[in-house]
């Protein structure tokens, strides 16, 4: 068979015209398939690598990242920064601590602390909470371990509208049982609603997470840092104050 095409062959790199006296052997066809398959595999690997290379770089210092964030609620509820806390906790049960950095929202209540969360990753941390808002978590007496309702490790906390968490055992009604866990690189928060401890089944659930026989592998490691201590460590202290009205001097 004689090929009489004048189009260029992308594999051989030369035109196949009337001067060709024999057909391209079957091995060339296989080579073409292998070439294209190899190219596609290379291209797919390039895309995956590019996603890592061009993605957000890991966060080296969660405290520095927290202080540099622009969170409107901090301006309205914190005002002048006085103290922050850094919490380390193995949220996922993998032997590596997640980090939460937060401060007191004093305009929202005496014991109201909100947080930004960070999960360990290659070369540092990645933020697991929103970039423009903090998350309410009370680490006092929090449960850390397996969550049967969720099917994975995480944290559980019981909130009462009437009493602080230190005194919640005195109340028969828990306003909300909240689960915190990581899914797809984000901190998820799921509430079960009111827990009536007068109901045996619901009391058993409360005891699983907060009773004296609960199986929680460890308590959070909490470090408090004043503004003076932050400055001594070289951190830039933000000014979380409302902007003056337009035209004001």
C-alpha distance (Angstrom), angle and dihedral (degrees) to the residues before:
residue distance angle dihedral
X1 . . .
X2 3.82 . .
X3 3.81 120.4 .
X4 3.78 114.1 -141.2
X5 3.81 100.5 -178.8
X6 3.79 119.4 128.7
X7 3.81 94.8 -162.9
X8 3.79 120.1 113.3
X9 3.81 118.4 -102.9
X10 3.80 107.9 -131.2
X11 3.79 92.7 -154.5
X12 3.78 101.8 45.4
X13 3.78 94.3 37.0
X14 3.85 94.8 -136.8
X15 3.77 136.2 88.3
X16 3.79 118.6 -100.0
X17 3.80 107.3 -140.9
X18 3.79 140.6 153.7
X19 3.78 92.6 -64.7
X20 3.84 91.2 69.9
X21 3.79 108.5 102.9
X22 3.85 101.7 -174.2
X23 3.78 138.7 44.1
X24 3.79 123.5 -104.0
X25 3.82 105.9 -96.4
X26 3.81 120.4 -117.2
X27 3.79 91.0 -108.2
X28 3.80 89.5 68.3
X29 3.79 90.0 57.8
X30 3.79 89.6 53.2
X31 3.78 89.7 47.7
X32 3.80 89.8 53.7
X33 3.81 91.0 53.2
X34 3.78 91.8 47.5
X35 3.79 90.7 47.4
X36 3.77 94.8 52.2
X37 3.80 92.6 43.2
X38 3.78 91.1 51.2
X39 3.79 90.8 47.6
X40 3.79 92.0 51.2
X41 3.80 91.7 48.8
X42 3.80 89.9 49.2
X43 3.81 91.7 48.4
X44 3.80 92.4 49.5
X45 3.81 91.1 49.7
X46 3.81 89.3 48.9
X47 3.79 91.5 53.6
X48 3.80 92.2 49.3
X49 3.79 91.5 47.2
X50 3.77 90.8 46.6
X51 3.77 91.0 53.9
X52 3.80 89.0 58.5
X53 3.78 95.9 41.1
X54 3.80 95.9 47.5
X55 3.84 96.7 36.5
X56 3.78 124.4 99.0
X57 3.81 110.4 -61.5
X58 3.80 117.0 -118.0
X59 3.79 117.0 -88.4
X60 3.79 109.4 -113.8
X61 3.80 99.1 -167.5
X62 3.83 120.0 26.8
X63 3.82 92.5 -164.6
X64 3.81 92.9 54.6
X65 3.80 90.3 46.8
X66 3.81 91.8 49.0
X67 3.80 93.3 50.8
X68 3.82 91.6 48.7
X69 3.82 95.6 51.2
X70 3.81 121.4 109.9
X71 3.82 104.5 -134.2
X72 3.83 114.1 163.9
X73 3.82 93.5 -157.7
X74 3.79 90.6 62.7
X75 3.79 90.4 60.0
X76 3.81 91.3 51.3
X77 3.81 98.9 40.2
X78 3.80 109.3 24.6
X79 3.77 106.1 37.6
X80 3.79 111.9 173.7
X81 3.79 109.6 20.5
X82 3.80 113.0 -119.7
X83 3.80 106.8 163.5
X84 3.79 142.1 -6.1
X85 3.79 132.1 -159.8
X86 3.78 128.9 -144.5
X87 3.80 116.1 -153.5
X88 3.81 123.0 -166.5
X89 3.79 117.1 -165.0
X90 3.81 136.3 156.8
X91 3.79 94.3 -123.7
X92 3.81 97.2 168.6
X93 3.81 98.1 39.8
X94 3.80 93.3 -121.8
X95 3.80 97.8 122.0
X96 3.83 94.0 -102.5
X97 3.77 123.0 103.4
X98 3.76 123.6 -123.1
X99 3.79 114.7 -147.6
X100 3.80 130.0 -135.5
X101 3.79 122.1 -170.2
X102 3.78 119.5 -169.6
X103 3.76 149.1 144.5
X104 3.78 141.5 -146.9
X105 3.81 115.1 -80.4
X106 3.77 90.7 -151.5
X107 3.81 94.9 177.4
X108 3.82 88.4 59.7
X109 3.80 99.7 52.6
X110 3.82 144.4 -52.3
X111 3.82 96.6 -85.0
X112 3.79 101.6 28.9
X113 3.79 112.9 128.0
X114 3.80 123.2 169.8
X115 3.78 126.1 -165.1
X116 3.77 149.4 -158.6
X117 3.81 114.7 -142.6
X118 3.80 131.6 -144.7
X119 3.81 129.6 -170.1
X120 3.81 123.0 -156.2
X121 3.78 116.3 -104.0
X122 3.79 137.4 162.9
X123 3.79 108.0 -55.6
X124 3.80 97.0 2.7
X125 3.80 137.8 -32.0
X126 3.78 140.2 -41.5
X127 3.79 123.7 -144.1
X128 3.83 112.5 -111.8
X129 3.80 98.7 -176.6
X130 3.84 129.2 66.6
X131 3.79 118.7 -72.3
X132 3.82 93.4 -132.1
X133 3.82 103.6 40.5
X134 3.79 141.4 40.8
X135 3.81 128.5 -130.2
X136 3.81 126.3 -121.4
X137 3.82 111.3 -124.5
X138 3.79 129.2 156.8
X139 3.81 107.3 -154.4
X140 3.80 92.9 -174.1
X141 3.80 105.7 115.4
X142 3.81 92.3 -13.4
X143 3.82 119.0 167.3
X144 3.80 117.6 -123.6
X145 3.79 120.6 -170.3
X146 3.78 142.3 55.4
X147 3.82 117.2 -1.6
X148 3.84 109.3 -154.7
X149 3.80 92.6 -167.4
X150 3.81 91.1 55.4
X151 3.80 99.8 33.2
X152 3.79 96.3 -130.2
X153 3.79 142.7 66.4
X154 3.76 120.9 -75.7
X155 3.80 143.3 111.3
X156 3.80 132.7 -65.6
X157 3.78 128.2 -161.2
X158 3.81 132.4 179.5
X159 3.79 116.9 -144.2
X160 3.78 126.4 -161.4
X161 3.79 124.7 -166.6
X162 3.79 90.5 -155.0
X163 3.80 104.2 44.1
X164 3.79 139.4 27.8
X165 3.78 118.1 -107.4
X166 3.79 89.7 -101.5
X167 3.80 89.4 63.1
X168 3.80 100.8 32.4
X169 3.82 92.4 108.5
X170 3.80 86.8 70.8
X171 3.80 91.7 62.5
X172 3.79 126.0 79.2
X173 3.80 92.0 -158.9
X174 3.79 122.7 64.6
X175 3.79 110.7 -164.1
X176 3.78 94.8 -149.4
X177 3.80 139.9 -6.4
X178 3.81 106.4 -148.9
X179 3.80 127.7 -164.8
X180 3.81 123.1 -156.9
X181 3.82 120.5 -165.4
X182 3.80 140.7 147.3
X183 3.78 120.5 -107.1
X184 3.82 126.2 168.2
X185 3.79 90.9 -9.7
X186 3.81 94.6 -53.8
X187 3.80 133.0 103.8
X188 3.79 107.3 -116.0
X189 3.79 123.9 -157.4
X190 3.82 121.6 -159.3
X191 3.80 125.1 177.7
X192 3.80 124.5 -160.4
X193 3.79 95.5 -162.0
X194 3.79 127.6 -132.2
X195 3.81 118.4 4.0
X196 3.81 114.8 -154.8
X197 3.79 106.7 -157.4
X198 3.79 91.5 -166.1
X199 3.82 86.7 72.5
X200 3.84 109.1 82.6
X201 3.80 94.6 -140.4
X202 3.79 93.1 50.4
X203 3.80 92.1 43.6
X204 3.82 88.5 53.8
X205 3.81 89.0 54.0
X206 3.80 90.9 50.7
X207 3.79 91.4 49.0
X208 3.82 91.5 49.8
X209 3.81 90.9 59.8
X210 3.80 103.6 28.4
X211 3.80 109.3 14.7
X212 3.81 124.1 109.4
X213 3.81 91.7 -100.4
X214 3.79 96.5 51.8
X215 3.80 117.7 135.1
X216 3.78 105.7 -132.1
X217 3.82 112.1 154.8
X218 3.79 96.8 -147.1
X219 3.76 148.3 -11.4
X220 3.79 123.6 -112.1
X221 3.78 117.4 -93.6
X222 3.80 106.1 -128.3
X223 3.82 126.3 -167.0
X224 3.82 123.0 -174.9
X225 3.79 120.7 -152.5
X226 3.80 125.2 -173.1
X227 3.78 122.3 -148.0
X228 3.81 89.2 -104.1
X229 3.80 91.4 53.6
X230 3.81 90.9 47.6
X231 3.80 90.9 51.5
X232 3.80 91.1 48.4
X233 3.81 88.4 55.0
X234 3.78 90.4 53.5
X235 3.80 100.1 -104.6
X236 3.78 120.2 148.8
X237 3.82 108.7 -119.7
X238 3.82 113.2 -137.1
X239 3.80 124.3 -139.3
X240 3.79 106.7 -132.7
X241 3.79 98.3 -170.5
X242 3.81 131.3 130.2
X243 3.79 114.4 -98.0
X244 3.82 113.0 -105.0
X245 3.81 116.5 -103.8
X246 3.79 115.6 -87.0
X247 3.78 110.4 -87.6
X248 3.80 93.6 21.8
X249 3.78 118.1 128.1
